[in-house]
Amino acid sequence: MSFDESRGSPKRSSMRTPLGRVRNLGAAHSGTTDFWRQRITGVAMTLLMIPALVIIMMLLGRNQVYAAQTLSSIPVAVILLLFIFASAWHMKIGMQVVIEDYVHNEKLKLTAIMLNNFFSVAVALASTYAILKLSSGV
């Protein structure tokens, strides 16, 4: 170990380059997990958007009986559920990044992240309930 004169403390010497130390994980110990999850959910939403829009357009101007009949098809319900889960997760991650970047008060940041998580789960659960209720014909 050498001595870091600017801080007055011993400094560990490392054989790793600065890039090697950065790739290990960041200060939050999460690395780029949220970045990749948001990209994956974005791709999933892109792939599911066309079938979801076709299903929604088929339901426009129809009554509840037709909607229940259409949603009773397992592939249709699965496509819509996957689209909802991908959208809610994508929304949660995106808003969390905005909150972490622009809210500087730690208590407010923690509160906003918790509310964001609750809201995302509530949207996903309410949408899932609606699809399952319509698809079951109840």
RODO-667260 format. One record per atom (N, C-alpha, C, O): residue number from 0; atom name; x negated, y, z negated. Coordinates in nm, 4 decimals, padded with zeros to 6 digits. Layout:
! RODO-667260
   num   atome         xx         yy         zz
   NUM      CA          X          Y          Z
...
END
This chain:
! RODO-667260
   num   atome         xx         yy         zz
     0       N   -00.0832   -00.1181    00.0000
     0      CA    00.0000    00.0000    00.0000
     0       C   -00.0875    00.1241    00.0000
     0       O   -00.1918    00.1292   -00.0652
     1       N   -00.0431    00.2226    00.0737
     1      CA   -00.1114    00.3511    00.0716
     1       C   -00.0276    00.4498   -00.0090
     1       O    00.0827    00.4182   -00.0536
     2       N   -00.0823    00.5699   -00.0267
     2      CA   -00.0137    00.6681   -00.1097
     2       C    00.0467    00.7751   -00.0210
     2       O   -00.0237    00.8354    00.0600
     3       N    00.1784    00.7998   -00.0354
     3      CA    00.2469    00.9039    00.0408
     3       C    00.2360    01.0334   -00.0379
     3       O    00.3051    01.0520   -00.1381
     4       N    00.1489    01.1227    00.0075
     4      CA    00.1221    01.2451   -00.0678
     4       C    00.2403    01.3408   -00.0683
     4       O    00.2571    01.4162   -00.1642
     5       N    00.3224    01.3400    00.0356
     5      CA    00.4347    01.4345    00.0406
     5       C    00.5411    01.4018   -00.0636
     5       O    00.6125    01.4908   -00.1096
     6       N    00.5519    01.2747   -00.1007
     6      CA    00.6529    01.2360   -00.1984
     6       C    00.5921    01.1973   -00.3321
     6       O    00.6644    01.1828   -00.4306
     7       N    00.4639    01.1808   -00.3373
     7      CA    00.3977    01.1454   -00.4611
     7       C    00.4259    01.0030   -00.5054
     7       O    00.4260    00.9735   -00.6249
     8       N    00.4497    00.9152   -00.4098
     8      CA    00.4794    00.7770   -00.4444
     8       C    00.4054    00.6843   -00.3484
     8       O    00.3693    00.7241   -00.2377
     9       N    00.3832    00.5603   -00.3920
     9      CA    00.3172    00.4667   -00.3019
     9       C    00.4049    00.4384   -00.1808
     9       O    00.5272    00.4301   -00.1927
    10       N    00.3435    00.4239   -00.0660
    10      CA    00.4155    00.3984    00.0579
    10       C    00.3785    00.2599    00.1086
    10       O    00.2606    00.2251    00.1149
    11       N    00.4785    00.1811    00.1446
    11      CA    00.4521    00.0485    00.1980
    11       C    00.4124    00.0590    00.3440
    11       O    00.4775    00.1285    00.4220
    12       N    00.3076   -00.0088    00.3799
    12      CA    00.2701   -00.0121    00.5203
    12       C    00.3397   -00.1314    00.5832
    12       O    00.3534   -00.2373    00.5218
    13       N    00.3826   -00.1125    00.7043
    13      CA    00.4575   -00.2167    00.7728
    13       C    00.3979   -00.2392    00.9106
    13       O    00.3479   -00.1465    00.9745
    14       N    00.4040   -00.3617    00.9543
    14      CA    00.3552   -00.3946    01.0885
    14       C    00.4642   -00.3730    01.1927
    14       O    00.4389   -00.3825    01.3128
    15       N    00.5861   -00.3436    01.1460
    15      CA    00.6974   -00.3255    01.2383
    15       C    00.6994   -00.1845    01.2942
    15       O    00.6612   -00.0889    01.2268
    16       N    00.7441   -00.1731    01.4172
    16      CA    00.7580   -00.0414    01.4792
    16       C    00.8852    00.0236    01.4261
    16       O    00.9707   -00.0450    01.3701
    17       N    00.8989    00.1557    01.4430
    17      CA    01.0224    00.2214    01.3998
    17       C    01.1464    00.1612    01.4677
    17       O    01.2505    00.1477    01.4034
    18       N    01.1372    00.1253    01.5952
    18      CA    01.2494    00.0631    01.6643
    18       C    01.2827   -00.0713    01.6024
    18       O    01.4000   -00.1069    01.5917
    19       N    01.1826   -00.1456    01.5619
    19      CA    01.2058   -00.2746    01.4972
    19       C    01.2765   -00.2589    01.3641
    19       O    01.3612   -00.3407    01.3282
    20       N    01.2422   -00.1540    01.2909
    20      CA    01.3097   -00.1295    01.1631
    20       C    01.4543   -00.0862    01.1856
    20       O    01.5424   -00.1246    01.1087
    21       N    01.4801   -00.0073    01.2892
    21      CA    01.6149    00.0397    01.3184
    21       C    01.7044   -00.0763    01.3620
    21       O    01.8206   -00.0821    01.3217
    22       N    01.6540   -00.1664    01.4417
    22      CA    01.7355   -00.2774    01.4905
    22       C    01.7776   -00.3728    01.3799
    22       O    01.8716   -00.4503    01.3976
    23       N    01.7096   -00.3680    01.2667
    23      CA    01.7396   -00.4616    01.1576
    23       C    01.8815   -00.4427    01.1074
    23       O    01.9525   -00.5423    01.0938
    24       N    01.9258   -00.3274    01.0804
    24      CA    02.0610   -00.2832    01.0463
    24       C    02.0462   -00.1420    00.9941
    24       O    01.9397   -00.1032    00.9462
    25       N    02.1529   -00.0657    01.0035
    25      CA    02.1480    00.0718    00.9578
    25       C    02.1612    00.0824    00.8078
    25       O    02.1605   -00.0180    00.7366
    26       N    02.1733    00.2047    00.7607
    26      CA    02.1845    00.2289    00.6171
    26       C    02.3136    00.1694    00.5613
    26       O    02.3201    00.1348    00.4434
    27       N    02.4155    00.1574    00.6450
    27      CA    02.5434    00.1016    00.5999
    27       C    02.5430   -00.0511    00.6055
    27       O    02.6391   -00.1153    00.5632
    28       N    02.4361   -00.1085    00.6572
    28      CA    02.4214   -00.2532    00.6697
    28       C    02.5309   -00.3166    00.7542
    28       O    02.5712   -00.4302    00.7294
    29       N    02.5787   -00.2439    00.8531
    29      CA    02.6799   -00.3002    00.9416
    29       C    02.6346   -00.3008    01.0866
    29       O    02.7017   -00.3593    01.1717
    30       N    02.5244   -00.2382    01.1157
    30      CA    02.4719   -00.2402    01.2507
    30       C    02.5699   -00.1804    01.3504
    30       O    02.6268   -00.0739    01.3263
    31       N    02.5890   -00.2477    01.4601
    31      CA    02.6763   -00.1982    01.5659
    31       C    02.8050   -00.2792    01.5755
    31       O    02.8658   -00.2874    01.6823
    32       N    02.8462   -00.3383    01.4651
    32      CA    02.9639   -00.4245    01.4657
    32       C    03.0886   -00.3503    01.5123
    32       O    03.1605   -00.3996    01.5993
    33       N    03.1153   -00.2329    01.4561
    33      CA    03.2343   -00.1575    01.4958
    33       C    03.2275   -00.1156    01.6420
    33       O    03.3285   -00.1169    01.7123
    34       N    03.1084   -00.0787    01.6876
    34      CA    03.0917   -00.0406    01.8272
    34       C    03.1332   -00.1558    01.9189
    34       O    03.2104   -00.1356    02.0126
    35       N    03.0831   -00.2747    01.8930
    35      CA    03.1143   -00.3898    01.9782
    35       C    03.2587   -00.4340    01.9631
    35       O    03.3215   -00.4744    02.0610
    36       N    03.3124   -00.4270    01.8418
    36      CA    03.4534   -00.4637    01.8231
    36       C    03.5439   -00.3692    01.9005
    36       O    03.6437   -00.4124    01.9581
    37       N    03.5106   -00.2420    01.9026
    37      CA    03.5933   -00.1481    01.9773
    37       C    03.5827   -00.1739    02.1272
    37       O    03.6818   -00.1612    02.1992
    38       N    03.4649   -00.2097    02.1744
    38      CA    03.4509   -00.2418    02.3170
    38       C    03.5281   -00.3684    02.3534
    38       O    03.5915   -00.3751    02.4586
    39       N    03.5224   -00.4687    02.2657
    39      CA    03.5931   -00.5945    02.2921
    39       C    03.7438   -00.5715    02.2920
    39       O    03.8139   -00.6223    02.3795
    40       N    03.7947   -00.4953    02.1943
    40      CA    03.9385   -00.4683    02.1929
    40       C    03.9795   -00.3822    02.3122
    40       O    04.0908   -00.3960    02.3629
    41       N    03.8916   -00.2946    02.3569
    41      CA    03.9200   -00.2147    02.4761
    41       C    03.9319   -00.3014    02.6002
    41       O    04.0217   -00.2815    02.6821
    42       N    03.8418   -00.3974    02.6144
    42      CA    03.8492   -00.4906    02.7286
    42       C    03.9753   -00.5757    02.7183
    42       O    04.0439   -00.5973    02.8182
    43       N    04.0064   -00.6241    02.5978
    43      CA    04.1270   -00.7048    02.5784
    43       C    04.2515   -00.6248    02.6141
    43       O    04.3420   -00.6761    02.6799
    44       N    04.2562   -00.4993    02.5708
    44      CA    04.3715   -00.4154    02.6049
    44       C    04.3807   -00.3913    02.7544
    44       O    04.4903   -00.3893    02.8103
    45       N    04.2672   -00.3731    02.8193
    45      CA    04.2674   -00.3524    02.9636
    45       C    04.3222   -00.4756    03.0367
    45       O    04.4008   -00.4637    03.1307
    46       N    04.2797   -00.5926    02.9921
    46      CA    04.3266   -00.7155    03.0566
    46       C    04.4741   -00.7431    03.0272
    46       O    04.5447   -00.7981    03.1118
    47       N    04.5207   -00.7056    02.9090
    47      CA    04.6590   -00.7323    02.8705
    47       C    04.7552   -00.6208    02.9116
    47       O    04.8769   -00.6379    02.9034
    48       N    04.7017   -00.5075    02.9554
    48      CA    04.7864   -00.3932    02.9868
    48       C    04.8802   -00.4203    03.1037
    48       O    04.9978   -00.3845    03.0978
    49       N    04.8304   -00.4827    03.2092
    49      CA    04.9146   -00.5061    03.3280
    49       C    05.0301   -00.5999    03.2944
    49       O    05.1449   -00.5656    03.3229
    50       N    05.0046   -00.7191    03.2339
    50      CA    05.1206   -00.8027    03.2013
    50       C    05.2148   -00.7373    03.1003
    50       O    05.3363   -00.7555    03.1088
    51       N    05.1604   -00.6613    03.0045
    51      CA    05.2463   -00.5948    02.9060
    51       C    05.3337   -00.4892    02.9740
    51       O    05.4521   -00.4775    02.9425
    52       N    05.2767   -00.4129    03.0660
    52      CA    05.3554   -00.3124    03.1383
    52       C    05.4614   -00.3774    03.2264
    52       O    05.5726   -00.3258    03.2374
    53       N    05.4286   -00.4895    03.2890
    53      CA    05.5277   -00.5609    03.3714
    53       C    05.6439   -00.6063    03.2831
    53       O    05.7600   -00.5913    03.3212
    54       N    05.6140   -00.6609    03.1672
    54      CA    05.7185   -00.7057    03.0746
    54       C    05.8037   -00.5880    03.0294
    54       O    05.9264   -00.5973    03.0271
    55       N    05.7399   -00.4785    02.9937
    55      CA    05.8137   -00.3608    02.9473
    55       C    05.9011   -00.3051    03.0591
    55       O    06.0150   -00.2654    03.0346
    56       N    05.8489   -00.3018    03.1812
    56      CA    05.9281   -00.2503    03.2942
    56       C    06.0458   -00.3430    03.3253
    56       O    06.1514   -00.2972    03.3691
    57       N    06.0274   -00.4735    03.3026
    57      CA    06.1384   -00.5664    03.3221
    57       C    06.2500   -00.5401    03.2209
    57       O    06.3670   -00.5657    03.2495
    58       N    06.2144   -00.4893    03.1035
    58      CA    06.3119   -00.4671    02.9972
    58       C    06.3798   -00.3301    03.0041
    58       O    06.4791   -00.3069    02.9352
    59       N    06.3272   -00.2396    03.0864
    59      CA    06.3851   -00.1052    03.0955
    59       C    06.5288   -00.1119    03.1454
    59       O    06.5580   -00.1771    03.2457
    60       N    06.6175   -00.0442    03.0749
    60      CA    06.7573   -00.0361    03.1157
    60       C    06.8374   -00.1625    03.0899
    60       O    06.9534   -00.1709    03.1302
    61       N    06.7791   -00.2592    03.0249
    61      CA    06.8502   -00.3844    02.9951
    61       C    06.9044   -00.3802    02.8535
    61       O    06.8645   -00.2960    02.7731
    62       N    06.9947   -00.4708    02.8239
    62      CA    07.0518   -00.4759    02.6894
    62       C    06.9680   -00.5661    02.5988
    62       O    06.8710   -00.6279    02.6425
    63       N    07.0076   -00.5719    02.4723
    63      CA    06.9315   -00.6482    02.3726
    63       C    06.9348   -00.7978    02.4022
    63       O    06.8378   -00.8682    02.3740
    64       N    07.0437   -00.8469    02.4580
    64      CA    07.0533   -00.9897    02.4903
    64       C    06.9492   -01.0277    02.5953
    64       O    06.8843   -01.1317    02.5844
    65       N    06.9337   -00.9426    02.6975
    65      CA    06.8331   -00.9695    02.8005
    65       C    06.6923   -00.9612    02.7416
    65       O    06.6056   -01.0419    02.7753
    66       N    06.6697   -00.8629    02.6530
    66      CA    06.5382   -00.8491    02.5896
    66       C    06.5070   -00.9717    02.5047
    66       O    06.3952   -01.0232    02.5080
    67       N    06.6062   -01.0186    02.4283
    67      CA    06.5857   -01.1378    02.3459
    67       C    06.5590   -01.2598    02.4333
    67       O    06.4754   -01.3438    02.3998
    68       N    06.6290   -01.2692    02.5436
    68      CA    06.6098   -01.3819    02.6349
    68       C    06.4706   -01.3772    02.6982
    68       O    06.4046   -01.4803    02.7110
    69       N    06.4266   -01.2585    02.7374
    69      CA    06.2935   -01.2447    02.7969
    69       C    06.1845   -01.2744    02.6937
    69       O    06.0882   -01.3451    02.7234
    70       N    06.1999   -01.2202    02.5723
    70      CA    06.0993   -01.2401    02.4685
    70       C    06.1023   -01.3795    02.4077
    70       O    06.0095   -01.4174    02.3362
    71       N    06.2064   -01.4558    02.4347
    71      CA    06.2099   -01.5926    02.3812
    71       C    06.1128   -01.6839    02.4558
    71       O    06.0839   -01.7951    02.4118
    72       N    06.0635   -01.6355    02.5685
    72      CA    05.9595   -01.7095    02.6395
    72       C    05.8287   -01.6951    02.5616
    72       O    05.7850   -01.5839    02.5322
    73       N    05.7676   -01.8073    02.5288
    73      CA    05.6455   -01.8047    02.4464
    73       C    05.5321   -01.7259    02.5128
    73       O    05.4670   -01.6473    02.4440
    74       N    05.5051   -01.7427    02.6425
    74      CA    05.3958   -01.6625    02.7017
    74       C    05.4201   -01.5123    02.6933
    74       O    05.3264   -01.4358    02.6703
    75       N    05.5431   -01.4696    02.7112
    75      CA    05.5745   -01.3265    02.7041
    75       C    05.5500   -01.2744    02.5624
    75       O    05.4868   -01.1704    02.5444
    76       N    05.6001   -01.3468    02.4619
    76      CA    05.5810   -01.3041    02.3230
    76       C    05.4331   -01.3032    02.2866
    76       O    05.3872   -01.2121    02.2176
    77       N    05.3579   -01.4030    02.3318
    77      CA    05.2147   -01.4097    02.3004
    77       C    05.1393   -01.2936    02.3648
    77       O    05.0527   -01.2333    02.3014
    78       N    05.1713   -01.2622    02.4893
    78      CA    05.1050   -01.1497    02.5581
    78       C    05.1298   -01.0198    02.4818
    78       O    05.0368   -00.9425    02.4586
    79       N    05.2547   -00.9958    02.4430
    79      CA    05.2856   -00.8726    02.3707
    79       C    05.2210   -00.8699    02.2326
    79       O    05.1733   -00.7652    02.1888
    80       N    05.2189   -00.9832    02.1639
    80      CA    05.1548   -00.9877    02.0320
    80       C    05.0042   -00.9639    02.0420
    80       O    04.9473   -00.8911    01.9607
    81       N    04.9403   -01.0244    02.1407
    81      CA    04.7964   -01.0014    02.1592
    81       C    04.7681   -00.8552    02.1920
    81       O    04.6711   -00.7974    02.1430
    82       N    04.8535   -00.7961    02.2752
    82      CA    04.8365   -00.6551    02.3100
    82       C    04.8528   -00.5672    02.1862
    82       O    04.7783   -00.4708    02.1688
    83       N    04.9482   -00.5991    02.1012
    83      CA    04.9708   -00.5206    01.9793
    83       C    04.8522   -00.5335    01.8849
    83       O    04.8040   -00.4333    01.8321
    84       N    04.8046   -00.6557    01.8631
    84      CA    04.6911   -00.6741    01.7721
    84       C    04.5669   -00.6026    01.8235
    84       O    04.4973   -00.5362    01.7467
    85       N    04.5385   -00.6156    01.9532
    85      CA    04.4213   -00.5480    02.0108
    85       C    04.4356   -00.3960    01.9989
    85       O    04.3394   -00.3266    01.9660
    86       N    04.5558   -00.3449    02.0257
    86      CA    04.5789   -00.1998    02.0190
    86       C    04.5651   -00.1472    01.8766
    86       O    04.5028   -00.0436    01.8539
    87       N    04.6235   -00.2191    01.7808
    87      CA    04.6164   -00.1736    01.6414
    87       C    04.4730   -00.1761    01.5905
    87       O    04.4301   -00.0838    01.5212
    88       N    04.3989   -00.2806    01.6241
    88      CA    04.2605   -00.2905    01.5799
    88       C    04.1754   -00.1812    01.6455
    88       O    04.0929   -00.1181    01.5794
    89       N    04.1960   -00.1594    01.7751
    89      CA    04.1237   -00.0562    01.8488
    89       C    04.1537    00.0820    01.7884
    89       O    04.0636    00.1641    01.7709
    90       N    04.2811    00.1060    01.7572
    90      CA    04.3213    00.2331    01.6985
    90       C    04.2559    00.2521    01.5613
    90       O    04.2078    00.3610    01.5299
    91       N    04.2540    00.1468    01.4803
    91      CA    04.1945    00.1533    01.3471
    91       C    04.0470    00.1890    01.3546
    91       O    04.0000    00.2770    01.2825
    92       N    03.9743    00.1208    01.4418
    92      CA    03.8300    00.1461    01.4538
    92       C    03.8037    00.2867    01.5064
    92       O    03.7162    00.3570    01.4558
    93       N    03.8792    00.3276    01.6076
    93      CA    03.8589    00.4602    01.6659
    93       C    03.8840    00.5724    01.5661
    93       O    03.8050    00.6663    01.5561
    94       N    03.9938    00.5625    01.4925
    94      CA    04.0227    00.6657    01.3921
    94       C    03.9221    00.6621    01.2786
    94       O    03.8867    00.7670    01.2247
    95       N    03.8754    00.5445    01.2411
    95      CA    03.7763    00.5346    01.1337
    95       C    03.6469    00.6037    01.1742
    95       O    03.5848    00.6713    01.0922
    96       N    03.6058    00.5879    01.2986
    96      CA    03.4841    00.6531    01.3467
    96       C    03.5014    00.8050    01.3428
    96       O    03.4106    00.8770    01.3013
    97       N    03.6175    00.8532    01.3859
    97      CA    03.6433    00.9979    01.3829
    97       C    03.6408    01.0488    01.2391
    97       O    03.5814    01.1529    01.2109
    98       N    03.7049    00.9756    01.1481
    98      CA    03.7070    01.0167    01.0069
    98       C    03.5660    01.0184    00.9498
    98       O    03.5273    01.1140    00.8825
    99       N    03.4889    00.9131    00.9762
    99      CA    03.3530    00.9061    00.9223
    99       C    03.2642    01.0171    00.9767
    99       O    03.1762    01.0665    00.9062
   100       N    03.2864    01.0563    01.1012
   100      CA    03.2029    01.1594    01.1623
   100       C    03.2406    01.3008    01.1214
   100       O    03.1527    01.3859    01.1087
   101       N    03.3691    01.3283    01.1002
   101      CA    03.4127    01.4667    01.0845
   101       C    03.4663    01.5032    00.9470
   101       O    03.4842    01.6217    00.9189
   102       N    03.4924    01.4065    00.8607
   102      CA    03.5366    01.4384    00.7251
   102       C    03.4153    01.4268    00.6338
   102       O    03.3560    01.3195    00.6226
   103       N    03.3783    01.5364    00.5687
   103      CA    03.2541    01.5383    00.4916
   103       C    03.2755    01.5215    00.3415
   103       O    03.1823    01.4846    00.2701
   104       N    03.3946    01.5473    00.2932
   104      CA    03.4256    01.5277    00.1514
   104       C    03.4443    01.3777    00.1289
   104       O    03.5305    01.3165    00.1920
   105       N    03.3655    01.3181    00.0408
   105      CA    03.3658    01.1723    00.0232
   105       C    03.4997    01.1184   -00.0254
   105       O    03.5445    01.0139    00.0218
   106       N    03.5644    01.1879   -00.1189
   106      CA    03.6940    01.1416   -00.1689
   106       C    03.7998    01.1490   -00.0597
   106       O    03.8802    01.0572   -00.0433
   107       N    03.7992    01.2582    00.0141
   107      CA    03.8943    01.2739    00.1237
   107       C    03.8675    01.1701    00.2335
   107       O    03.9605    01.1148    00.2923
   108       N    03.7399    01.1453    00.2597
   108      CA    03.7030    01.0462    00.3605
   108       C    03.7528    00.9073    00.3208
   108       O    03.8102    00.8360    00.4031
   109       N    03.7308    00.8692    00.1954
   109      CA    03.7755    00.7388    00.1470
   109       C    03.9275    00.7272    00.1535
   109       O    03.9807    00.6239    00.1942
   110       N    03.9970    00.8335    00.1133
   110      CA    04.1427    00.8337    00.1186
   110       C    04.1925    00.8224    00.2625
   110       O    04.2854    00.7468    00.2908
   111       N    04.1306    00.8975    00.3527
   111      CA    04.1724    00.8945    00.4930
   111       C    04.1470    00.7575    00.5556
   111       O    04.2295    00.7096    00.6334
   112       N    04.0357    00.6945    00.5235
   112      CA    04.0065    00.5608    00.5769
   112       C    04.1068    00.4594    00.5228
   112       O    04.1538    00.3727    00.5966
   113       N    04.1396    00.4700    00.3942
   113      CA    04.2392    00.3776    00.3374
   113       C    04.3755    00.3974    00.4033
   113       O    04.4422    00.2999    00.4379
   114       N    04.4172    00.5225    00.4209
   114      CA    04.5448    00.5496    00.4871
   114       C    04.5439    00.5014    00.6320
   114       O    04.6443    00.4505    00.6818
   115       N    04.4314    00.5174    00.6984
   115      CA    04.4173    00.4689    00.8353
   115       C    04.4346    00.3176    00.8404
   115       O    04.5040    00.2658    00.9280
   116       N    04.3717    00.2463    00.7469
   116      CA    04.3846    00.1011    00.7423
   116       C    04.5292    00.0594    00.7161
   116       O    04.5814   -00.0298    00.7831
   117       N    04.5937    00.1236    00.6189
   117      CA    04.7325    00.0912    00.5876
   117       C    04.8240    00.1199    00.7064
   117       O    04.9122    00.0400    00.7378
   118       N    04.8034    00.2330    00.7719
   118      CA    04.8863    00.2695    00.8861
   118       C    04.8689    00.1696    01.0002
   118       O    04.9673    00.1283    01.0615
   119       N    04.7457    00.1307    01.0290
   119      CA    04.7204    00.0358    01.1369
   119       C    04.7865   -00.0989    01.1085
   119       O    04.8457   -00.1596    01.1977
   120       N    04.7760   -00.1446    00.9851
   120      CA    04.8393   -00.2714    00.9471
   120       C    04.9907   -00.2585    00.9548
   120       O    05.0579   -00.3507    01.0012
   121       N    05.0458   -00.1458    00.9101
   121      CA    05.1913   -00.1257    00.9139
   121       C    05.2437   -00.1257    01.0569
   121       O    05.3478   -00.1852    01.0849
   122       N    05.1722   -00.0593    01.1476
   122      CA    05.2128   -00.0573    01.2886
   122       C    05.2089   -00.1985    01.3469
   122       O    05.3014   -00.2399    01.4167
   123       N    05.1025   -00.2716    01.3182
   123      CA    05.0901   -00.4079    01.3708
   123       C    05.1985   -00.4990    01.3140
   123       O    05.2580   -00.5781    01.3872
   124       N    05.2243   -00.4881    01.1837
   124      CA    05.3261   -00.5737    01.1222
   124       C    05.4669   -00.5392    01.1705
   124       O    05.5466   -00.6288    01.1981
   125       N    05.4974   -00.4113    01.1807
   125      CA    05.6305   -00.3712    01.2274
   125       C    05.6532   -00.4159    01.3724
   125       O    05.7609   -00.4646    01.4070
   126       N    05.5525   -00.3992    01.4550
   126      CA    05.5644   -00.4416    01.5950
   126       C    05.5765   -00.5931    01.6056
   126       O    05.6558   -00.6440    01.6849
   127       N    05.4987   -00.6646    01.5265
   127      CA    05.5052   -00.8107    01.5263
   127       C    05.6421   -00.8577    01.4796
   127       O    05.7001   -00.9490    01.5384
   128       N    05.6939   -00.7956    01.3741
   128      CA    05.8270   -00.8308    01.3243
   128       C    05.9320   -00.8095    01.4320
   128       O    06.0186   -00.8947    01.4520
   129       N    05.9248   -00.6957    01.5020
   129      CA    06.0241   -00.6670    01.6058
   129       C    06.0188   -00.7711    01.7180
   129       O    06.1227   -00.8184    01.7641
   130       N    05.8998   -00.8059    01.7610
   130      CA    05.8878   -00.9056    01.8685
   130       C    05.9353   -01.0415    01.8220
   130       O    06.0077   -01.1102    01.8941
   131       N    05.8954   -01.0810    01.7027
   131      CA    05.9383   -01.2123    01.6524
   131       C    06.0888   -01.2176    01.6295
   131       O    06.1522   -01.3199    01.6553
   132       N    06.1458   -01.1084    01.5814
   132      CA    06.2900   -01.1051    01.5596
   132       C    06.3640   -01.1141    01.6927
   132       O    06.4598   -01.1904    01.7053
   133       N    06.3202   -01.0369    01.7921
   133      CA    06.3857   -01.0422    01.9228
   133       C    06.3655   -01.1770    01.9915
   133       O    06.4553   -01.2278    02.0586
   134       N    06.2451   -01.2347    01.9736
   134      CA    06.2187   -01.3603    02.0421
   134       C    06.2895   -01.4784    01.9777
   134       O    06.3142   -01.5796    02.0432
   135       N    06.3226   -01.4657    01.8482
   135      CA    06.3938   -01.5741    01.7821
   135       C    06.5439   -01.5653    01.8043
   135       O    06.6171   -01.6598    01.7747
   136       N    06.5897   -01.4519    01.8565
   136      CA    06.7322   -01.4355    01.8871
   136       C    06.8177   -01.4037    01.7670
   136       O    06.9400   -01.4155    01.7733
   137       N    06.7555   -01.3635    01.6571
   137      CA    06.8325   -01.3327    01.5356
   137       C    06.8837   -01.1913    01.5409
   137       O    06.9508   -01.1464    01.4480
END
